[in-house]
């Protein structure tokens, strides 16, 4: 991650971040498309969560505009959720503190950067609203003690095994599904 407020400080920190991203995948009901979760990536987490081929939106002129728009929104919402849940897992669960204003600003920049392509027509104010919605949702979620327990267990398993299957992820997160 380019922003100093979002950089990982240790392998444990990265494990908590990736665990948060996995929670976002389950929260947005994308677990069926999940292929693997790993902390064995070069520095960042862009490749930490891998999805099955065909999951990501691919522009198609035969697709209706409404369907294309809905796919763009869903994928952007998931991206925003993964960015926010990564930071909140590290901050709320690992360090037991709320997000600072600097981290919140860094999240907005990270989302804008992640969505900076001609395939994503969302404006900055739309991205900011999506980010705020995710911050509100995950703020409530990461204040639940069962979520803390599941996140600790998932992060520890990631730190030990480095790569987990979708079934492993779902086993760890089963106790929190009712809060999603």
Secondary structure, DSSP 4 states (H G I P E B T S, - for coil): --STTTS-SSHHHHHHHHHHHHHHHHHTT-GGGEEEEES-SSSSSTTTEEE-TT-S----TTS-HHHHHHHHHHHHHHHHHHHHHHHHIIIIIIS--PPPHHHHHHHHHHHHHHT-STT----HHHHHHHHHHHHHHHHHHTTSHHHHHHHHHHHHHHHHHSEE-HHHHHHHHGGGGGG-
